[in-house]
C-alpha cells in the first residue's frame, strides 16, 4: 500500500474529513441561496452555436490604485467596470482603465493601461483641465475622464501608445486662456 492510499484511508476516518464535508455542503448551500436572490438583470443570456442558452455574469472588474500625490497625501483611484456601494453591483459596458496622472514642473503625464486595443481605436480628447479616453470596439470598451491637477495647453498634447499603454504628455500653461477643445488622433 502506498503512502497516499494510507493517508486517504486515515483522512476518511478522521474528524477532519467530516469537517471538510460539512464546509463543502455549507458553501454549496450559500451559493444556491445567493444565486436565487441575485436580480435577473445582472445576468446576460448568451446563445451558444449548438442552440443552448447560458446565463453569465460579468466580466466584473474592480480595483484600486494608491499613490502619493505631489502634496505628500495619498491619492486613491478606482478602476474597472463595477461601481462599489450598491447592494448588487451592476457591471457597466465600458471598463474604466487604470490611469496615473504624474505632474511635473512643466508637463503633466497621463498614463493609461488599455490592453487589447489598436492605436486607431483610441478616441483621446483634451481640454485645459481634462483628458477623456474612449475606446468602443466589439471586443474592448474603455471609458475614463481624468481631471488634471493644473491647466494645460491642449494643442501641446503628445500621445504615444505602445504594448497596451497610452502615454499623453501635456505642457502646463502659465496664464489663463479661453477654453478650447482639441481632438488628438
C-alpha positions in Angstrom: 0.0 0.0 0.0 1.4 3.4 -0.9 1.7 6.4 1.3 -1.1 8.3 -0.4 -3.5 5.3 0.0 -2.7 5.1 3.7 -3.2 8.9 4.1 -6.5 8.8 2.2 -7.8 5.9 4.4 -6.7 7.7 7.6 -8.3 11.0 6.4 -11.6 9.4 5.6 -11.8 8.1 9.2 -10.5 11.3 10.9 -12.7 14.1 12.3 -11.2 16.5 9.6 -13.0 14.6 6.9 -16.4 15.3 8.4 -15.5 19.0 8.9 -14.5 19.5 5.3 -17.6 17.6 4.0 -19.7 19.9 6.1 -17.9 23.0 4.9 -18.4 21.9 1.2 -22.1 21.4 1.9 -22.5 24.8 3.6 -20.6 26.6 0.7 -22.9 24.9 -1.9 -26.0 25.9 0.1 -24.8 29.5 0.4 -24.0 29.7 -3.4 -27.5 28.4 -4.2 -29.2 30.9 -1.9 -27.0 33.8 -3.3 -27.8 32.8 -6.9 -31.5 32.7 -6.1 -31.6 36.2 -4.6 -29.5 37.9 -7.3 -31.6 40.2 -9.6 -32.1 38.7 -13.0 -30.9 41.8 -14.9 -27.3 41.2 -13.6 -27.0 38.2 -15.8 -26.6 38.2 -19.6 -28.1 35.4 -21.6 -25.9 34.0 -24.4 -26.9 31.7 -27.2 -24.3 29.1 -28.0 -23.7 27.7 -31.5 -25.4 24.4 -30.6 -28.6 26.4 -29.7 -28.4 26.1 -25.9 -28.5 29.2 -23.8 -26.1 30.1 -21.0 -26.5 32.8 -18.3 -23.3 34.6 -17.4 -22.4 37.4 -15.0 -19.7 39.8 -15.9 -16.9 40.2 -16.6 -16.8 42.2 -13.4 -13.5 44.1 -12.7 -12.9 46.5 -9.8 -9.7 47.7 -8.2 -7.8 50.5 -6.5 -4.6 52.4 -7.4 -2.9 54.2 -4.5 -0.2 56.8 -5.0 1.3 59.6 -3.1 0.4 63.0 -4.6 2.7 65.9 -5.1 1.5 67.4 -1.8 2.5 64.2 0.1 -1.0 63.0 0.7 -2.2 59.6 -0.5 -4.5 59.5 -3.6 -6.8 56.6 -4.1 -8.3 56.0 -7.6 -10.6 53.2 -8.6 -10.8 51.4 -11.9 -12.9 48.7 -13.5 -16.5 48.3 -14.7 -18.3 47.8 -11.3 -19.3 50.7 -9.2 -19.0 50.0 -5.4 -21.6 50.7 -2.8 -24.6 49.2 -4.4 -26.3 46.1 -2.8 -26.0 44.3 -6.1 -23.3 45.9 -8.3 -24.1 46.0 -12.0 -21.2 45.9 -14.4 -21.2 48.7 -16.9 -20.5 48.1 -20.5 -17.4 50.3 -20.5 -14.5 49.4 -18.3 -12.5 52.2 -16.5 -8.8 51.7 -17.3 -6.1 52.1 -14.7 -4.8 55.6 -15.1 -1.9 57.5 -13.4 -1.5 61.3 -13.6 2.1 62.4 -13.0 2.5 66.1 -12.6 6.0 67.6 -13.3 7.4 71.2 -13.3 6.5 72.0 -16.9 4.4 68.9 -18.1 1.7 66.6 -16.9 1.9 62.9 -17.9 -1.3 60.8 -18.1 -0.6 57.1 -18.4 -3.5 54.6 -19.1 -3.5 50.9 -19.4 -5.6 49.9 -22.5 -4.7 46.2 -23.2 -6.0 44.6 -26.4 -6.7 47.8 -28.2 -5.4 49.1 -31.6 -4.0 52.6 -31.7 -6.6 53.7 -34.3 -9.5 52.7 -31.9 -8.5 55.2 -29.2 -10.5 58.4 -29.0 -8.5 60.9 -27.0 -9.8 64.4 -26.2 -8.0 67.1 -24.2 -9.3 70.3 -22.7 -7.4 72.7 -20.4 -8.4 70.8 -17.3 -9.5 67.3 -18.5 -8.4 64.3 -20.6 -11.1 62.0 -21.9 -10.2 58.5 -23.1 -12.8 56.4 -25.0 -12.4 53.0 -26.8 -15.5 51.4 -28.2 -14.9 48.2 -30.2 -16.8 45.0 -30.3 -14.1 43.3 -28.1 -13.0 46.1 -25.8 -14.8 49.0 -24.3 -12.9 51.6 -22.1 -14.0 55.0 -20.9 -12.3 57.4 -18.5 -12.4 61.1 -17.9 -9.4 62.4 -15.9 -9.3 65.8 -14.1 -5.9 67.3 -14.4 -4.1 69.0 -11.4 -3.2 72.1 -13.4 -4.3 73.9 -16.6 -2.6 72.6 -19.8 -2.3 73.7 -23.4 -4.4 71.2 -25.4 -2.5 71.9 -28.6 0.7 70.8 -27.0 -0.5 67.2 -26.4 1.8 64.5 -27.5 0.4 60.9 -27.3 2.1 57.5 -27.8 0.7 54.0 -27.5 2.9 51.0 -27.0 2.2 47.5 -25.8 -1.2 48.4 -24.3 0.0 51.5 -22.5 -1.2 55.0 -23.6 1.0 57.9 -22.5 -0.1 61.5 -23.0 2.3 64.4 -22.3 0.7 67.8 -21.8 2.5 71.1 -21.4 1.3 73.3 -18.5 0.2 76.9 -19.3 1.2 79.9 -17.2 -1.7 82.2 -17.8 -5.4 81.7 -18.2 -6.7 81.4 -21.8 -10.2 80.9 -23.0 -11.2 77.2 -23.0 -10.5 75.3 -26.2 -11.3 71.7 -27.0 -8.8 69.8 -29.2 -9.2 66.2 -30.6 -6.0 64.2 -30.8 -5.6 61.4 -33.3 
